[in-house]
Amino acid sequence: MYTVVGIRFKKAGKIYYFDPGDLPVNVGDNVIVETARGIEFGEVVVGKREVNDDEIIAPLKMVLRIATDEDLEHYKENKDCEAEAFGVCMDMIKEHNLDMKLIDVEYTFDNNKIIFYFTADGRIDFRDLVKDLAAVFKTRIELRQIGVRDESKIVGGLGPCGRPLCCVTFLGDFEPVSIKMAKDQNLSLNPTKISGLCGRLMCCLKYEQDTYEEVRSELPSVGSLIKVDDKEMRITEVDVVRKKLKVKMKNAEGIEITKEYDPEDVTVIEDKKDEISEIYNEILGDDFIE
């Protein structure tokens, strides 16, 4: 067992675990730690706790000290320098006529390296740019290409819901999101309605997916043959949220109507759990995309 604390280096960033040693480290404290990139300034977001050996990546690095006022002042100075470096790099990108978009600049706490984050449609030959940046800042330079989701996490903004982006406020990692999740939740497959500011599927599609899968596993699927009051019919729609089964039938006047049933009121004769029936295809039409 190891005693660890969880530390973040960016708001809503990934949590990394470190050995606090004998230091009286508490949640909310700013600390100085040693990382693979060098000495870094971070915030404790998970207090001391014990974890199993398989939950960490050995060797576990140490928390060097609780940040002092001088450390905090140096951290703020680095932030000011980052803004200046951003402007310098933007000018150099224009001079070199590079097809890239600068997103963010980060100084390591010990000033041994400056990291420039950018997006681009393809590979960029930035060797001359790195040489010029190194000549200006007299330190190691790293240019790191990131994806559109990472760009949204850094830049921020408001999502379609009107709230600040999840990736900016609390999501530490991006979880895989698929079009199947939108289909399972009966959402419109219009890309403009299920995509976030990054242009990718919205991360919030993942939030309720486990619940939808659990409820669907307990209900017969669309196309299943059921029996109600000695009448056989096929399910045309499953309302997962209300746990209702919908079927289409003709009334006494020969008009087609839709009726709802509770799962406990029907007898399932044939369940189409693992296949798509003709009725299912008819309902989804061309919007059904595998």
C-alpha positions, 0 to 999 in steps of 0.5 A: 500500500502507498500513501498518496495525494492527488494533484492537478496542474491545470483546472479540470486537468488530469489528476496525478498521484504523488508521495506526500512523505511527512508533509502536512498536505491538505486539499487546496494546498499549492505544492511543488512536485517533481515530474517527468517534465521537471519541477512543477507547481500544482494544487492538491485536489485529493487528500492523503489516502492509501492505494494498492500497488497496482493503482499507481505507476512506479516509481512514485515521485515525491512532493518536494514542499508546500508552495511558499509565497515566493513560489506563488509569485514566481508562478504568477510571473510565469503566467505573465511571461506566457502571455508575452511568449504567445504574442511572440510566437504568433508573429513568428508563425506569420513570418514563417507562413505556417498553416497552424493555429497557436492555442496556448503557451505553458512555462514549466515552473523551473523555466527549463522549457516552454511548451507551445500548443497548436492545432493544424490540419496535417503535419507541420515542418516547424523546425525553423520556428523552433530555432527562432523561438529558442534564440529568443527565449534562450531555453528549451522549446517544445511545439505540441500538436493537439486535437480539437477536443483539447483545444476546446478544453484550453480555450473554453466557451459555452455549450449548447446547454448554455453552461460552461463546457464540461471539459473546462469545468470538471472533466479530467479525461475525454471518454470515448463517445460514439454515434451508437450512444445517440441512437440508444438515447433516441436523439436526433442524428443531426450532427449539428444537434449532437456535436459540441463546440469542438465539432465532435460528439458531445461528451455528455452523451456518455453521462446517461449511457450506462442507465440507458443500457441497463434499462434497455437490457430489461425491456424487449427491443423494437421489433419484438413480438408481444402478446396482449389480451390474446392479440399479437403485435410488434413493438414499434418504439421503446420509451426508455425514460418512461419504461413504456412499450409502443405498438401500432394497431388499427382500431374498430374504424380501421384507423391506425393508432399507437398504444402504450403498454407497461412491460409487466402487462405484456407477454414477450413471444419473440425478442429481437435483442440482437437484430434489427427488425424491418419495423425498426429500419422503417422507423429510423429510415435513412437516419440509421447509421451503423 
